[in-house]
Amino acid sequence: MMFTKMGVPNGEMAFFTSLLYLPWMIKPFWSPFVDIIKTKRWWTLSMQILMTAAFILLTLTLPVPDAEQIAAGTTPMSLFYITLILFVITAFASATHDIAADGFYMLALSQGDQAQFVGIRSTFYRLSSIFGQGVLVAIAGIIELKYNNIPLSWQVTLGITAIVFALVTLYHTFVVPKPDTDRSTLENKEVTVGAIFAEFGRTFKTYFMKKGVVLAIVFMLLYRLPEAFLIKLCMPFLVAKKELGGLGMTTADVGIAYGTIGVLFLTIGGILGGIYASRVGLKKSLWVMAACMTLPCITFVYLAICQPENLALISTAIAIEQFGYGFGFTAYMLYMMYFSDGEFKTSHYAICTAFMAASMLLPGMVAGYIQEAIGYVNFFWMVMLCCFATLFVTFFVNKTVNPEYGKK
């Protein structure tokens, strides 16, 4: 949203922001070190401190494009090279934080509790999304309207982010627990360079020797294919001018419709998905969740064809799509936990999430260019065709899942 409002074309915006998924895609190459060196708690807090510092620097270094470039939508992404570097640092820190936090979650809870609380866990992730995509975007929109200054609105927004993140990091320093199970895998062994790399190699070897690994990887790459295309262009679509095929919404309205109402229903879907999966198990819930993941994408086809102006109607369409995504994504997270179970569950889960990142990065890199070539209506019809990929991989994976897995 920030790059779109700064006048960066959709193609460049989608390409470069998709590249920020790269750290999640390649994090398996350093995820074993999170298992081997220090505790998950130490890594979690250290990465939060690093991200806080990056947000502060982002606030201080955000560039100011010319008003003419912003209005014409011709602002080059090269103007933001310092911003992109800081985003890359933040992304690497966040990916490492994911490795540690995911491992921490699986260490602290039983298998049944993991299934039950996966919805609650994703809820807090969604609450942060409400703040990031809703509250912060709305704040940027309010400042933009009051001062008629787009760069200032985003600089203030990044500053608020830095302050909030610093406070949350300080809070976690004192309240994150210290379970006895949170320890280095080499805690009782001699920590040498050779021992570290031997353990590193064993982590990858055991992952790719798991039964059904090829099917699992294909599932992780294709299950979210429709959303991977949709998520990159939905917000630019909402603010694009009517004559360009968009809805012409203000930044503040997008903050309400997509970033607040949409994410709220995403959260509700995640909670209900976790409860449902814990009652019937992963196997029985997989088909239902795959359908919920794909079919609601038709709402964006409707929005692109009809271009409604009623905020309540737009918000309802977004809420339906986001609820389905939240409900359906639960199965994806639970399957990754299912496949990661074993000796190196933290590192193996990190490898799974790397494939998850690849599933978002690769389609996202070309999504903007495809939309520019075929327009919003045809783009959203293409998203609907991608739903067949989700249903195809679900059919085969469902045959391999233990019927009892995930039941409370």
C-alpha positions in Angstrom: 0.0 0.0 0.0 2.8 2.4 0.9 4.6 1.9 -2.4 1.3 2.1 -4.4 0.4 5.4 -2.7 4.0 6.7 -3.4 3.3 6.2 -7.1 5.3 3.0 -7.8 3.7 1.0 -10.7 2.0 -2.4 -9.9 4.6 -4.5 -11.7 7.6 -3.1 -9.8 5.7 -3.0 -6.5 4.6 -6.7 -6.7 8.0 -7.9 -7.9 10.1 -6.2 -5.3 7.8 -6.8 -2.3 7.5 -10.4 -3.4 11.3 -10.7 -3.2 10.9 -9.9 0.5 9.5 -13.5 0.9 13.0 -14.7 -0.1 14.3 -15.0 3.5 11.4 -17.3 4.4 12.1 -19.4 1.3 15.8 -19.9 2.1 15.6 -19.9 5.9 16.2 -23.7 6.1 19.8 -23.0 5.3 20.3 -21.4 8.7 17.3 -22.9 10.6 19.4 -25.8 12.1 21.6 -23.2 13.8 18.6 -22.0 15.8 18.2 -25.6 17.0 21.9 -26.0 17.6 23.0 -22.6 19.1 21.3 -21.0 22.1 17.6 -21.4 23.0 14.5 -20.6 21.0 13.7 -17.9 23.6 17.1 -16.2 23.0 16.6 -16.2 19.2 13.0 -14.9 19.5 14.0 -11.9 21.7 17.2 -11.1 19.8 15.4 -10.9 16.4 12.7 -8.6 17.9 15.4 -6.2 19.1 17.0 -6.2 15.6 13.6 -5.6 13.9 12.9 -2.7 16.3 16.2 -1.1 15.3 15.3 -1.6 11.6 11.9 0.1 12.0 13.5 3.1 13.7 15.9 3.5 10.7 13.1 3.0 8.2 11.3 6.0 9.8 14.4 8.2 9.6 15.4 7.3 6.0 12.1 7.1 4.1 12.5 9.1 0.8 10.2 11.8 -0.5 9.2 11.4 -4.1 8.0 14.3 -6.3 4.3 15.1 -6.2 4.3 14.9 -10.0 5.7 11.3 -9.9 3.3 10.2 -7.3 0.3 11.6 -9.2 1.5 10.1 -12.5 2.3 6.7 -10.9 5.9 6.7 -12.3 8.0 6.8 -9.1 11.0 4.5 -9.7 11.6 1.7 -7.1 15.3 2.7 -7.2 14.4 5.8 -5.1 13.7 3.4 -2.2 16.9 1.3 -2.2 17.7 2.2 1.4 14.1 1.4 2.4 14.4 -2.0 0.6 17.7 -2.8 2.3 16.1 -2.2 5.7 13.1 -4.2 4.7 15.4 -7.1 3.7 17.2 -6.9 7.0 13.8 -6.9 8.8 12.7 -9.9 6.6 15.7 -12.0 7.5 15.2 -11.1 11.2 11.5 -12.0 11.0 12.2 -15.3 9.2 14.7 -16.2 11.9 12.1 -15.2 14.5 9.6 -17.5 12.8 12.0 -20.4 13.1 12.5 -19.9 16.8 8.8 -19.0 17.6 7.5 -22.0 15.7 9.9 -24.3 17.5 8.9 -22.7 20.8 5.2 -23.4 20.1 5.8 -27.1 19.3 8.1 -27.6 22.3 5.6 -26.1 24.8 2.4 -27.9 23.7 1.1 -31.5 23.2 0.0 -32.6 19.7 -3.7 -32.2 20.6 -3.1 -28.7 22.1 -1.2 -27.7 19.0 -4.2 -28.5 16.9 -6.6 -26.7 19.2 -4.5 -23.6 19.7 -3.3 -23.3 16.1 -6.4 -21.1 15.5 -5.7 -19.0 18.6 -2.0 -18.8 17.5 -3.0 -17.6 14.0 -5.5 -15.2 15.6 -2.8 -13.2 17.3 -0.9 -13.1 14.0 -4.2 -11.8 12.4 -4.6 -9.2 15.2 -1.2 -7.9 14.3 -2.4 -7.8 10.7 -5.4 -5.8 11.7 -3.0 -3.3 13.3 -0.6 -3.4 10.3 -3.1 -3.5 7.4 -6.0 -1.7 9.1 -5.1 0.6 11.9 -1.8 1.8 10.5 -3.2 2.2 6.9 -6.1 4.1 8.3 -3.7 6.4 10.3 -1.8 7.0 7.1 -5.0 7.8 5.3 -6.1 10.3 8.0 -2.7 12.1 7.9 -2.8 12.1 4.1 -6.2 13.8 4.1 -5.3 16.3 6.8 -2.0 17.4 5.5 -2.2 16.4 1.8 1.3 14.9 2.2 1.6 11.2 1.2 5.3 10.7 2.2 4.7 12.4 5.6 1.7 10.1 6.3 3.9 7.0 5.8 6.8 8.3 7.7 4.6 8.9 10.8 3.0 5.5 10.3 6.5 3.8 10.3 7.4 5.8 13.4 4.3 4.5 15.2 5.3 1.0 14.2 8.7 1.4 15.6 7.4 2.6 18.9 4.9 -0.2 19.2 7.4 -2.8 18.3 9.9 -1.5 20.9 7.2 -1.7 23.6 6.2 -5.2 22.6 9.9 -6.3 22.6 10.4 -4.9 26.1 7.3 -6.7 27.3 8.4 -10.0 25.8 11.8 -9.7 27.5 10.1 -10.1 30.9 7.1 -12.3 30.2 8.2 -15.0 27.7 8.5 -18.2 29.7 11.6 -20.4 30.0 10.5 -24.1 29.5 13.0 -26.8 30.4 12.6 -28.3 27.0 14.0 -25.2 25.3 17.6 -26.0 24.9 20.3 -26.4 22.3 20.5 -29.9 20.6 24.2 -29.9 21.4 23.7 -28.8 25.0 25.2 -32.1 26.4 27.8 -32.5 23.6 31.0 -30.8 22.8 30.1 -27.8 20.6 32.6 -27.8 17.8 32.4 -26.5 14.2 32.4 -30.2 13.0 29.6 -31.1 15.4 27.5 -28.2 14.3 27.8 -29.0 10.6 27.3 -32.7 11.2 24.0 -31.9 13.0 23.2 -29.4 10.2 23.6 -32.1 7.5 21.6 -34.6 9.4 18.7 -32.2 9.7 18.3 -31.9 5.9 19.0 -35.6 5.2 16.2 -36.7 7.6 13.7 -34.2 6.1 14.2 -35.3 2.5 14.1 -38.9 3.5 10.6 -38.6 5.0 7.9 -40.8 3.4 5.9 -38.8 0.8 8.2 -35.8 0.8 7.7 -35.0 -2.9 3.9 -35.0 -2.6 4.2 -32.9 0.6 6.3 -30.3 -1.2 3.9 -30.1 -4.2 1.1 -29.6 -1.7 2.9 -26.8 0.1 3.7 -25.0 -3.2 0.2 -25.2 -4.7 -2.4 -25.2 -1.9 -2.2 -21.4 -1.6 -1.8 -20.6 -5.3 -5.0 -18.6 -5.7 -4.3 -16.5 -2.7 -0.6 -16.0 -3.7 -1.8 -14.2 -6.8 -4.8 -12.4 -5.1 -3.0 -11.0 -2.1 -0.5 -9.0 -4.1 -3.1 -7.1 -6.1 -6.1 -6.8 -3.8 -5.1 -3.6 -2.1 -3.8 -1.9 -5.2 -7.1 -2.9 -6.9 -9.1 -1.3 -4.1 -7.3 2.1 -4.5 -6.9 2.0 -8.3 -8.9 4.6 -10.2 -12.2 3.4 -11.7 -11.1 4.0 -15.3 -8.1 1.6 -14.6 -10.5 -1.1 -13.4 -10.2 -0.5 -9.6 -12.7 0.7 -7.0 -11.2 4.1 -6.4 -11.3 3.8 -2.6 -9.4 6.1 -0.2 -6.5 4.8 1.9 -8.6 5.2 5.1 -11.5 3.3 3.6 -9.2 0.4 2.6 -7.9 0.4 6.2 -11.4 -0.1 7.4 -12.7 -2.6 4.7 -9.6 -4.8 4.1 -7.3 -4.1 6.9 -9.9 -4.2 9.8 -13.1 -5.9 8.7 -11.4 -8.2 6.3 -8.7 -9.3 8.8 -11.3 -9.5 11.6 -13.2 -12.2 9.6 -9.8 -13.8 8.7 -9.2 -14.1 12.4 -12.7 -15.6 13.1 -12.1 -18.1 10.3 -8.8 -19.0 11.8 -10.3 -19.6 15.3 -13.2 -21.6 13.9 -10.9 -23.6 11.7 -8.7 -24.5 14.7 -11.7 -25.6 16.7 -13.1 -27.6 13.8 -9.8 -29.4 13.1 -9.3 -30.3 16.7 -12.7 -32.0 16.8 -12.6 -34.0 13.5 -8.9 -34.2 12.8 -6.8 -33.0 9.9 -8.0 -35.7 7.4 -11.7 -35.0 7.7 -11.3 -31.2 7.7 -8.9 -31.0 4.8 -11.5 -31.1 2.0 -13.8 -28.6 3.7 -10.9 -26.2 4.3 -9.7 -26.5 0.7 -13.2 -25.5 -0.5 -13.3 -22.6 1.9 -9.8 -21.5 0.7 -10.7 -21.4 -3.0 -14.4 -20.7 -3.6 -14.7 -17.3 -1.9 -12.1 -15.8 -4.3 -15.1 -15.3 -6.7 -16.0 -12.2 -4.6 -13.1 -10.3 -6.2 -14.4 -11.2 -9.7 -17.7 -9.6 -8.7 -16.0 -6.5 -7.3 -13.9 -6.1 -10.5 -16.9 -6.5 -12.8 -19.5 -4.4 -10.9 -17.1 -1.9 -9.3 -19.5 -1.0 -6.5 -19.1 2.2 -4.5 -21.0 1.1 -1.3 -18.4 0.6 1.4 -20.6 -1.9 3.3 -21.0 -4.1 0.1 -17.3 -4.0 -0.6 -16.5 -4.9 3.0 -19.0 -7.8 3.0 -17.3 -9.2 -0.2 -13.9 -8.9 1.4 -15.1 -10.4 4.7 -16.4 -13.5 2.9 -13.2 -14.0 1.0 -11.0 -13.5 4.1 -13.1 -15.7 6.3 -12.7 -18.6 3.8 -9.0 -18.0 3.6 -8.6 -17.9 7.4 -10.6 -21.1 7.8 -8.8 -22.9 5.0 -5.3 -21.8 6.0 -5.7 -23.8 9.3 -5.4 -27.1 7.4 -2.2 -25.8 5.7 -0.5 -25.0 9.0 -1.7 -28.2 10.6 -0.4 -30.3 7.7 3.1 -28.7 8.0 3.1 -29.6 11.7 2.0 -33.1 10.8 4.8 -33.5 8.3 7.4 -31.9 10.5 6.8 -34.2 13.5 10.0 -36.0 14.6 13.5 -35.4 16.0 14.2 -32.1 14.2 10.6 -30.7 14.3 11.8 -27.1 14.6 14.1 -27.3 11.6 11.8 -29.5 9.6 8.9 -27.1 10.2 11.2 -24.2 9.0 11.9 -26.1 5.8 8.1 -26.5 5.3 7.6 -22.8 5.8 10.3 -22.2 3.3 8.2 -24.0 0.7 5.3 -21.9 2.0 7.2 -18.8 1.3 8.2 -20.0 -2.2 4.5 -20.6 -2.9 3.9 -16.9 -2.2 7.1 -15.5 -3.7 7.0 -17.0 -7.2 3.4 -16.2 -8.2 3.7 -12.8 -6.4 6.8 -11.8 -8.5 4.8 -12.0 -11.8 1.3 -11.1 -10.4 1.7 -7.3 -11.0 2.9 -7.8 -14.6 0.1 -10.2 -15.4 -2.5 -7.8 -14.1 -1.0 -4.9 -16.1 -1.2 -7.1 -19.2 -4.7 -8.5 -18.8 -6.6 -6.1 -16.5 -8.2 -6.7 -13.1 -11.3 -8.6 -14.3 -9.3 -11.2 -16.3 -6.7 -11.4 -13.5 -9.3 -12.4 -10.9 -10.8 -14.9 -13.3 -7.3 -16.4 -13.6 -7.2 -16.6 -9.8 -10.4 -18.7 -9.9 -8.8 -21.1 -12.4 -5.9 -21.5 -10.0 -8.3 -23.0 -7.4 -8.2 -26.3 -9.4 -4.5 -26.6 -8.3 -5.6 -26.4 -4.7 -8.2 -29.1 -5.1 -5.9 -31.3 -7.1 -3.2 -31.5 -4.5 -5.7 -31.8 -1.6 -7.1 -35.0 -3.3 -3.8 -36.8 -3.2 -2.5 -35.5 0.2 -5.8 -36.4 2.0 -5.1 -40.1 1.2 -1.8 -39.9 3.2 -3.0 -38.2 6.4 -3.4 -40.2 9.6 -7.2 -40.0 10.5 -6.4 -39.5 14.2 -3.9 -36.7 13.7 -5.0 -33.4 15.2 -8.0 -34.6 17.2 -8.2 -33.2 20.7 
